[in-house]
Amino acid sequence: MSRTTMLDSIGNTPLVRLQRMTTAGMADVYLKMESFNPTGSLKDRIVKYIIEEAEREGRLKPHHIITDASSGNTGIAVGMVAAVKGYRSRIYMPETKSVERRKIMRAWGTQLVLTTGEDQNSHIWAVEKAAEDTGTFFYLNQNGNPGNWKAHYFGTGEELLRQTDGRIDTFVAGVGTGGLLMGVAKKFHDAGIEPRIVAVEPDNPHSHIEGLLHFDGSYVPPIWDESLIAERVQVPDEAAFETARRLAREEGIFCGVSTGATTWRALEEARRLGEGGTVIAVAGDRGERYLSTSLFDPGEPALSR
């Protein structure tokens, strides 16, 4: 009889090659399907890593409420991991994020505190104030905890090296906390390969590309190291949304807007690189949490009988 828990299914996600969105003369584009993690996003990796490291070190106590700021995916992952391990959880999230995120977090018993959508960093300021009460809260601190990038160094980066035999020309990922890009870039460097690392961000601070950070100077994640990045690229909402729709219709990949953004840029990199090259992008989450948004509006009436 298996003793596997939900936490054991985190990681070892597949690498899928795009079939119809690339054309002759372009490099191959592969998506690292982080949407295959149990809660549907790459954030499962970092939440598990940070919580279990804190448990080993005795910093996380049974009475603690696990808390963090999240645009949604980290909060969802916190809810699941806390539920499996028997902790309470509280997440601070901007009110502008999709209603599906709220419902999923609450399904796991997470207390959700909504902050103003006028400031893209309002949830960060709110959780930092609350986390001053260290007797009540364990602050996951995904933006500043080195466990964020370490989870991707030992997990995502190691998997990519194994899945590609180290043959990667360009790696494209979105900038949220920076942990994914930092961890994978460090792993590649230590493994002796130096692919071009491209960071994708929205082109404005009020973007609807949920989960990605626009660098407007008001906040830089403490774990961010610009020296590891070859180029930081801004993507318009329209390009991200349309590419996400194309992924569903042409590749069967039901994904979120951030995946649309990274794939849009990955396709640009594939055109630049040319045939014979390899571009890896990250499919960060699934599309179900965007059904209340305009992302998957079919734009046509249902057929009558």
Helices and strands as residue ranges (DSSP letters): G 6-9, E 15-17, E 28-33, G 34-36, H 43-57, E 65-69, H 73-85, E 88-94, H 99-107, E 111-115, H 122-130, E 137-139, H 147-151, I 152-157, H 158-164, E 170-174, H 179-190, E 196-202, G 226-228, E 231-235, H 237-246, I 247-251, H 257-273, E 278-283, G 287-290
